Amino acid sequence: MDAIALLQRDHREVEQLFKQFEKLTERAHKSKEKIVNQVIRELAIHSAVEEMLFYPAVRTAALKATVRSLKEAADTVLESLEEHHVVKWTLSELEEMSADDERYDAKFEVLMETVRHHVEEEQEELFPKARRLLGEEMLDELGKRIEKAKKIAPTRPHPRAPDQPPGNVVAGTVAAVMDRAKDMMREGVERLSRRRAQEADSSPGR
């Protein structure tokens, strides 16, 4: 699967999570929190691989292009980085909030609007230009590199970290190790909580 197809798949998966969130009732706090945590993880990984691999490749090719419309892709990449920055700040705020906070739903609604706008611009403007700029062979190679990078990318938003090479590669590597350690700790706590709940349910006298 080439780089653009992979990134489009990410877009579809996040949109499915958005739609699941929109179907929930106002008081479905646990379900909302679970979906938001999934969105945070998916968007953190997606943003990281775009910033480390896809955007630099597109911008480098665009700056060398002779066709004006293709050269404009370099500026589109910069706009995309700024949109990522806004999204990451919102994600980091959601990560610190509880689902029963009165502004939780409103903040997630703003996130969905921002991401949907960003996705629309990428799908309609950046991706077609990127396909012309990079060509199938380069996109296939980028796809393989993105697949590998996803396995070691940060799983949480880091809005203060650099978003362009080489700084983002170094910072991303450190952040990824920390993020995945936190993920393991959180999963361990959740497993322990579930086990205790099951033991309480099965204990005599219930």
Backbone bond lengths (Angstrom), bond angles and torsions (degrees), N, CA, C in turn:
res aa  C-N    CA-C-N  psi(-1)  N-CA   C-N-CA  omega(-1)  CA-C   N-CA-C  phi
1 M - - - 1.467 - - 1.540 109.30 -
2 D 1.337 116.75 130.11 1.464 118.26 -177.47 1.529 111.28 -78.05
3 A 1.337 116.31 172.05 1.457 121.71 -173.00 1.525 112.53 -58.83
4 I 1.321 116.75 -44.42 1.465 119.70 -177.66 1.524 110.91 -66.16
5 A 1.314 117.49 -41.61 1.466 120.77 178.03 1.526 110.81 -61.42
6 L 1.332 117.17 -39.51 1.465 121.19 178.56 1.525 111.42 -64.27
7 L 1.327 116.00 -44.57 1.463 120.29 -178.98 1.528 110.84 -68.15
8 Q 1.325 116.57 -36.01 1.468 120.16 176.13 1.529 111.19 -65.44
9 R 1.326 116.60 -37.21 1.471 120.66 176.12 1.529 110.25 -61.50
10 D 1.326 116.05 -42.71 1.472 120.18 176.21 1.522 110.56 -57.91
11 H 1.322 116.32 -44.68 1.466 120.65 -179.98 1.527 110.97 -58.14
12 R 1.323 116.17 -44.08 1.471 120.10 -179.18 1.525 111.16 -64.77
13 E 1.321 116.42 -41.05 1.466 120.02 -178.43 1.524 111.53 -65.46
14 V 1.322 116.94 -40.13 1.466 120.55 178.42 1.527 109.97 -68.38
15 E 1.323 117.08 -38.92 1.473 120.23 178.30 1.527 110.59 -62.80
16 Q 1.318 117.47 -37.81 1.469 120.34 176.54 1.521 111.21 -61.90
17 L 1.331 117.29 -39.92 1.461 121.39 176.91 1.526 110.84 -65.58
18 F 1.321 116.92 -39.86 1.466 120.59 176.62 1.532 110.65 -59.19
19 K 1.319 115.90 -45.21 1.471 120.17 -178.44 1.527 111.28 -65.60
20 Q 1.337 116.48 -36.44 1.470 119.96 175.99 1.525 110.26 -62.33
21 F 1.318 116.28 -42.67 1.468 121.16 179.45 1.527 110.62 -62.00
22 E 1.329 115.92 -42.93 1.470 120.79 -176.89 1.525 112.61 -65.74
23 K 1.329 117.15 -22.06 1.473 120.87 -179.76 1.526 112.88 -84.25
24 L 1.341 117.15 -13.92 1.464 120.46 -175.69 1.527 112.15 -75.55
25 T 1.328 114.26 151.93 1.461 119.27 177.32 1.525 110.08 -76.86
26 E 1.303 116.44 165.72 1.469 122.04 -176.29 1.527 112.51 -58.87
27 R 1.344 116.83 -33.58 1.468 120.47 -174.67 1.537 114.31 -95.47
28 A 1.325 116.95 6.56 1.477 120.03 -178.33 1.528 110.28 -80.98
29 H 1.330 116.14 62.24 1.459 121.10 -171.90 1.531 113.35 -62.81
30 K 1.328 117.14 -45.75 1.469 119.90 -177.73 1.521 111.70 -63.84
31 S 1.333 115.82 -42.79 1.472 119.88 179.71 1.522 110.82 -65.39
32 K 1.331 116.10 -39.17 1.467 120.29 178.83 1.520 110.56 -63.69
33 E 1.323 115.23 -45.06 1.470 119.35 -178.62 1.530 110.85 -62.62
34 K 1.316 116.31 -39.58 1.465 120.41 179.34 1.529 110.77 -62.67
35 I 1.329 116.84 -44.79 1.466 121.00 179.88 1.526 110.53 -66.17
36 V 1.332 116.35 -43.63 1.468 119.89 -179.56 1.524 110.56 -61.87
37 N 1.319 117.86 -41.17 1.469 120.91 177.03 1.525 111.55 -61.60
38 Q 1.337 116.50 -37.43 1.472 120.43 176.70 1.526 110.49 -66.24
39 V 1.337 115.63 -42.53 1.469 120.45 179.42 1.526 110.25 -62.79
40 I 1.331 116.33 -43.70 1.473 120.58 178.82 1.525 110.18 -56.75
41 R 1.327 115.92 -47.82 1.467 120.54 -179.38 1.528 111.23 -62.78
42 E 1.340 116.83 -49.16 1.463 120.60 -176.54 1.525 111.62 -62.89
43 L 1.329 116.67 -43.97 1.462 119.59 -177.99 1.527 111.71 -72.15
44 A 1.325 117.25 -33.59 1.471 119.94 177.52 1.524 110.61 -63.20
45 I 1.332 116.31 -46.19 1.469 120.70 179.54 1.532 110.47 -66.12
46 H 1.318 116.04 -46.30 1.468 121.78 -179.26 1.529 110.87 -58.65
47 S 1.336 116.41 -48.04 1.468 120.48 -179.75 1.518 111.20 -61.96
48 A 1.320 116.21 -41.82 1.469 120.29 -177.70 1.524 111.87 -61.81
49 V 1.332 117.38 -46.48 1.473 118.95 -176.89 1.529 111.28 -71.88
50 E 1.319 116.84 -32.10 1.469 118.69 175.17 1.524 109.97 -64.44
51 E 1.332 115.82 -45.37 1.462 120.19 -176.00 1.527 112.22 -70.83
52 M 1.318 117.09 -34.12 1.470 120.24 -178.59 1.526 112.88 -79.86
53 L 1.332 116.86 -34.41 1.464 119.64 -169.90 1.530 114.64 -122.94
54 F 1.322 117.03 -54.57 1.464 119.90 -171.20 1.529 112.53 -71.56
55 Y 1.328 117.51 -53.15 1.465 120.02 -177.45 1.529 113.24 -59.92
56 P 1.349 118.92 -45.43 1.472 117.95 178.71 1.532 113.05 -59.99
57 A 1.329 116.17 -39.03 1.474 119.92 -179.89 1.528 110.50 -64.78
58 V 1.330 115.95 -44.13 1.467 120.07 -179.64 1.521 110.72 -65.55
59 R 1.319 116.98 -44.99 1.468 120.58 -176.49 1.530 111.07 -66.26
60 T 1.312 116.88 -41.71 1.471 120.14 178.08 1.521 110.66 -60.15
61 A 1.335 116.48 -45.07 1.474 120.63 179.68 1.526 111.11 -67.22
62 A 1.326 117.09 -37.50 1.469 121.13 -178.23 1.527 111.27 -67.04
63 L 1.323 116.47 -39.49 1.470 119.90 -179.95 1.522 112.10 -66.09
64 K 1.326 116.50 -22.73 1.468 120.88 178.79 1.529 112.47 -92.07
65 A 1.322 116.79 -10.72 1.473 120.90 -174.55 1.525 111.18 -69.63
66 T 1.329 114.93 151.98 1.469 120.41 177.85 1.520 111.28 -102.29
67 V 1.329 117.22 -20.20 1.464 121.04 178.47 1.525 108.60 -81.21
68 R 1.319 116.87 127.79 1.471 121.07 -172.96 1.524 112.78 -59.32
69 S 1.330 116.67 -43.76 1.467 120.35 -177.66 1.530 111.54 -62.56
70 L 1.337 116.21 -31.96 1.461 120.02 178.70 1.524 111.23 -78.67
71 K 1.328 116.30 -34.01 1.477 120.03 177.06 1.526 110.45 -61.96
72 E 1.340 116.29 -30.97 1.466 120.80 -178.63 1.528 112.42 -64.44
73 A 1.337 116.70 -18.18 1.465 120.29 178.48 1.525 111.50 -62.05
74 A 1.333 117.29 -26.10 1.472 120.78 178.11 1.520 110.17 -63.28
75 D 1.348 116.48 -42.10 1.467 120.35 177.86 1.527 111.06 -70.96
76 T 1.321 116.52 -34.62 1.470 120.34 178.37 1.527 110.46 -62.72
77 V 1.329 116.35 -37.19 1.467 120.10 177.13 1.526 110.29 -62.42
78 L 1.332 117.58 -42.71 1.467 120.82 178.85 1.533 111.05 -62.70
79 E 1.327 116.09 -39.94 1.468 120.14 176.79 1.530 110.06 -63.95
80 S 1.315 116.17 -40.36 1.464 120.61 179.36 1.529 111.31 -63.37
81 L 1.323 116.65 -38.23 1.460 120.70 177.78 1.528 110.78 -63.85
82 E 1.328 115.95 -39.03 1.466 119.57 178.33 1.532 110.59 -66.91
83 E 1.326 116.42 -39.04 1.469 120.30 177.50 1.534 110.27 -65.01
84 H 1.319 117.04 -40.01 1.466 121.46 175.31 1.527 110.23 -58.08
85 H 1.340 115.50 -42.55 1.459 120.73 -178.14 1.536 110.53 -59.40
86 V 1.324 115.91 -45.27 1.469 120.98 178.82 1.526 110.36 -63.19
87 V 1.321 116.26 -44.94 1.468 121.06 -179.99 1.519 110.99 -61.07
88 K 1.329 116.96 -43.33 1.468 120.19 -177.88 1.527 111.93 -65.35
89 W 1.329 117.33 -36.54 1.467 119.22 176.31 1.525 110.52 -64.03
90 T 1.333 116.05 -43.16 1.470 119.80 179.75 1.527 110.35 -64.42
91 L 1.328 117.08 -42.03 1.464 121.01 177.80 1.521 111.39 -61.39
92 S 1.330 116.47 -42.43 1.465 119.63 -178.88 1.524 111.05 -65.57
93 E 1.340 117.23 -33.30 1.463 120.94 177.12 1.528 110.62 -70.98
94 L 1.322 116.59 -41.84 1.472 120.44 177.93 1.524 110.99 -62.73
95 E 1.321 116.06 -37.05 1.457 121.48 -178.59 1.532 111.06 -61.00
96 E 1.332 116.13 -30.81 1.463 120.92 -177.73 1.528 112.63 -90.93
97 M 1.319 117.42 -5.79 1.466 121.11 -176.17 1.521 111.99 -97.96
98 S 1.316 115.10 159.07 1.463 121.35 172.94 1.528 108.06 -97.54
99 A 1.325 116.04 149.55 1.472 120.28 -177.67 1.524 112.98 -64.58
100 D 1.343 117.33 -18.45 1.472 118.52 178.42 1.531 112.47 -91.32
101 D 1.334 116.69 3.63 1.466 120.33 173.63 1.525 108.73 -64.88
102 E 1.318 117.31 138.23 1.466 120.26 -175.17 1.533 113.18 -64.81
103 R 1.341 117.85 -19.04 1.463 120.69 -179.25 1.530 112.74 -102.36
104 Y 1.322 117.09 1.97 1.468 121.63 -176.70 1.536 111.02 -60.44
105 D 1.320 116.60 -53.70 1.471 120.40 -178.57 1.521 111.33 -62.30
106 A 1.339 116.19 -41.88 1.463 120.09 -178.83 1.526 110.96 -62.99
107 K 1.324 116.14 -41.47 1.464 120.23 179.95 1.527 110.70 -65.87
108 F 1.340 116.16 -39.15 1.460 118.90 179.45 1.531 110.91 -69.74
109 E 1.336 117.06 -34.26 1.466 120.68 176.11 1.534 109.83 -61.44
110 V 1.334 116.81 -43.69 1.467 120.80 178.06 1.524 110.38 -62.66
111 L 1.333 115.81 -41.08 1.472 120.05 177.53 1.530 110.43 -59.39
112 M 1.334 116.79 -47.04 1.469 120.33 -178.91 1.526 111.19 -60.31
113 E 1.323 117.10 -42.93 1.469 120.74 179.34 1.530 110.57 -61.95
114 T 1.336 115.82 -44.28 1.469 120.48 -178.72 1.526 111.02 -64.56
115 V 1.324 116.43 -46.47 1.468 120.52 -178.51 1.522 110.76 -65.95
116 R 1.326 117.40 -42.25 1.466 119.80 179.95 1.526 111.54 -62.84
117 H 1.319 117.03 -39.20 1.464 120.96 177.09 1.534 109.84 -64.65
118 H 1.320 116.23 -44.55 1.468 122.05 179.48 1.538 110.72 -61.17
119 V 1.321 116.10 -45.12 1.470 121.12 -179.95 1.522 110.70 -62.31
120 E 1.320 116.00 -43.55 1.471 120.32 -179.85 1.532 110.80 -59.59
121 E 1.327 116.63 -43.80 1.469 120.10 179.29 1.533 111.59 -64.96
122 E 1.330 115.97 -40.96 1.466 118.80 178.95 1.525 110.99 -64.62
123 Q 1.336 115.41 -46.89 1.470 119.81 -175.70 1.535 111.40 -64.78
124 E 1.341 116.10 -40.20 1.464 119.62 -172.86 1.526 113.91 -90.81
125 E 1.348 116.27 -28.83 1.461 118.67 -174.73 1.534 113.35 -113.02
126 L 1.330 115.99 -55.74 1.468 118.82 -171.88 1.524 113.46 -72.99
127 F 1.326 117.19 -46.74 1.464 119.54 -175.00 1.533 113.21 -62.19
128 P 1.341 119.25 -44.15 1.480 117.69 177.96 1.532 112.29 -60.90
129 K 1.340 116.50 -39.52 1.471 119.50 178.54 1.525 110.57 -68.45
130 A 1.333 116.13 -39.89 1.463 120.26 179.24 1.517 111.05 -61.54
131 R 1.330 116.41 -38.01 1.468 119.57 -179.80 1.529 110.29 -64.45
132 R 1.313 116.56 -38.75 1.471 120.06 178.72 1.529 111.04 -72.51
133 L 1.317 116.59 -38.13 1.468 120.77 -177.16 1.524 112.70 -71.02
134 L 1.311 116.72 -41.04 1.466 120.84 -171.43 1.519 114.09 -94.93
135 G 1.324 117.49 -34.30 1.463 120.07 -178.68 1.522 111.73 80.78
136 E 1.309 115.82 162.43 1.464 121.23 -172.80 1.530 113.21 -64.94
137 E 1.324 116.64 -40.40 1.474 119.31 -177.21 1.533 111.19 -62.89
138 M 1.329 115.99 -46.28 1.467 120.59 179.75 1.518 110.53 -66.00
139 L 1.324 117.86 -39.61 1.469 121.29 179.59 1.524 111.19 -65.79
140 D 1.322 116.85 -36.83 1.472 120.39 176.53 1.530 110.63 -64.10
141 E 1.332 115.69 -44.19 1.462 120.31 179.41 1.534 110.42 -64.39
142 L 1.335 115.99 -43.06 1.469 120.29 177.62 1.529 111.00 -61.83
143 G 1.321 115.97 -37.54 1.461 120.47 178.57 1.516 111.70 -59.31
144 K 1.334 115.78 -43.55 1.468 120.28 178.84 1.524 110.70 -64.34
145 R 1.329 116.40 -41.14 1.462 120.48 -179.33 1.533 111.10 -68.72
146 I 1.323 116.65 -36.50 1.468 120.77 178.41 1.524 110.84 -66.30
147 E 1.340 116.12 -41.99 1.473 120.40 177.79 1.526 110.51 -57.27
148 K 1.320 116.67 -43.83 1.467 120.84 179.86 1.526 110.73 -68.97
149 A 1.329 115.90 -42.27 1.467 120.58 -177.67 1.524 112.05 -64.04
150 K 1.316 116.65 -33.05 1.464 120.47 -179.83 1.529 112.26 -60.07
151 K 1.319 115.87 -31.00 1.473 120.59 -176.90 1.529 112.28 -72.67
152 I 1.329 116.73 -19.20 1.465 119.70 -177.74 1.538 112.24 -125.72
153 A 1.336 117.23 11.92 1.467 121.12 -178.00 1.528 111.11 -78.46
154 P 1.337 117.63 157.60 1.464 120.77 174.23 1.528 110.96 -57.73
155 T 1.328 116.38 144.59 1.469 120.75 -178.60 1.525 111.61 -108.81
156 R 1.333 116.17 6.30 1.462 121.49 178.80 1.528 109.11 -134.38
157 P 1.325 117.00 157.18 1.468 119.44 -179.38 1.526 111.52 -74.07
158 H 1.332 115.64 142.08 1.469 121.10 177.48 1.531 107.93 -134.17
159 P 1.334 117.02 76.13 1.464 120.28 -172.89 1.529 115.02 -63.92
160 R 1.332 117.14 -21.22 1.470 119.16 179.66 1.537 112.73 -87.62
161 A 1.308 117.10 -10.19 1.471 120.61 -177.44 1.531 110.69 -77.33
162 P 1.342 117.78 154.40 1.470 120.84 176.15 1.530 110.38 -59.20
163 D 1.353 116.62 148.68 1.461 119.09 -179.40 1.529 113.23 -118.71
164 Q 1.345 115.78 11.76 1.460 119.82 177.06 1.534 109.72 -134.76
165 P 1.348 116.83 149.76 1.467 120.13 178.34 1.535 110.48 -63.47
166 P 1.337 117.70 151.33 1.464 126.35 0.02 1.534 113.29 -87.84
167 G 1.333 115.98 -10.89 1.465 119.89 -174.98 1.508 114.25 -58.56
168 N 1.346 116.85 -40.26 1.467 118.46 -176.60 1.531 112.20 -70.93
169 V 1.318 116.91 -27.09 1.471 119.60 179.01 1.525 109.89 -68.72
170 V 1.331 116.03 -45.18 1.470 120.88 179.71 1.526 110.12 -66.32
171 A 1.345 116.18 -50.56 1.467 120.43 -178.72 1.524 111.24 -63.80
172 G 1.331 115.91 -37.90 1.466 120.40 -179.27 1.510 112.70 -65.17
173 T 1.320 116.18 -37.04 1.468 120.18 179.39 1.528 110.63 -64.21
174 V 1.331 116.16 -44.72 1.475 120.81 178.87 1.519 110.19 -65.97
175 A 1.337 116.43 -45.69 1.466 121.04 -178.60 1.518 111.55 -61.95
176 A 1.327 116.17 -39.51 1.467 120.43 -178.48 1.521 111.66 -61.22
177 V 1.342 116.65 -42.27 1.469 120.60 179.09 1.521 110.30 -61.73
178 M 1.336 115.89 -44.88 1.467 120.60 179.99 1.524 111.34 -65.84
179 D 1.328 115.44 -43.72 1.473 120.08 -178.41 1.519 111.24 -61.26
180 R 1.313 115.99 -45.46 1.466 119.27 -175.99 1.529 111.26 -70.69
181 A 1.327 117.26 -28.71 1.465 119.96 174.09 1.534 109.74 -67.36
182 K 1.342 116.12 -42.34 1.472 120.43 177.18 1.524 111.08 -63.94
183 D 1.337 115.94 -39.56 1.468 120.09 178.60 1.521 110.79 -60.93
184 M 1.326 116.52 -42.86 1.461 120.32 179.86 1.532 111.22 -64.17
185 M 1.334 115.83 -40.11 1.465 119.70 178.56 1.527 110.99 -64.65
186 R 1.334 115.85 -43.16 1.464 119.95 -179.43 1.525 111.03 -65.42
187 E 1.333 115.88 -41.93 1.468 119.57 178.27 1.519 111.17 -63.23
188 G 1.340 116.18 -36.97 1.463 120.21 177.90 1.511 112.00 -64.82
189 V 1.332 115.91 -42.57 1.473 120.75 177.88 1.527 110.64 -63.64
190 E 1.336 116.40 -41.92 1.467 120.25 -179.99 1.524 111.34 -65.30
191 R 1.334 117.28 -41.21 1.473 120.90 177.71 1.527 110.94 -62.59
192 L 1.346 116.19 -42.10 1.467 121.21 179.25 1.521 110.98 -63.45
193 S 1.336 115.90 -41.20 1.470 120.48 179.32 1.524 110.89 -64.28
194 R 1.340 116.28 -42.20 1.471 120.24 179.35 1.525 110.49 -64.68
195 R 1.347 116.18 -41.91 1.462 120.43 -179.69 1.524 110.90 -62.83
196 R 1.320 116.39 -42.54 1.458 120.05 179.51 1.524 111.41 -65.79
197 A 1.333 115.96 -37.31 1.463 120.04 178.52 1.528 110.48 -65.85
198 Q 1.345 115.82 -40.59 1.468 120.30 178.79 1.531 111.08 -65.52
199 E 1.333 116.12 -40.64 1.457 120.42 179.47 1.527 111.03 -65.83
200 A 1.340 115.16 -37.77 1.467 119.33 178.37 1.528 110.95 -66.32
201 D 1.328 115.55 -38.63 1.479 120.50 179.85 1.522 111.72 -67.53
202 S 1.335 116.02 -34.08 1.467 119.58 -175.80 1.545 113.47 -94.20
203 S 1.324 117.12 -1.24 1.462 120.38 -178.09 1.529 110.34 -70.85
204 P 1.358 117.98 150.15 1.478 122.11 -179.76 1.522 111.18 -59.09
205 G 1.307 114.23 145.44 1.467 119.13 177.74 1.494 113.86 93.81
206 R 1.371 117.02 -3.21 1.471 119.58 178.16 1.509 109.44 -98.56
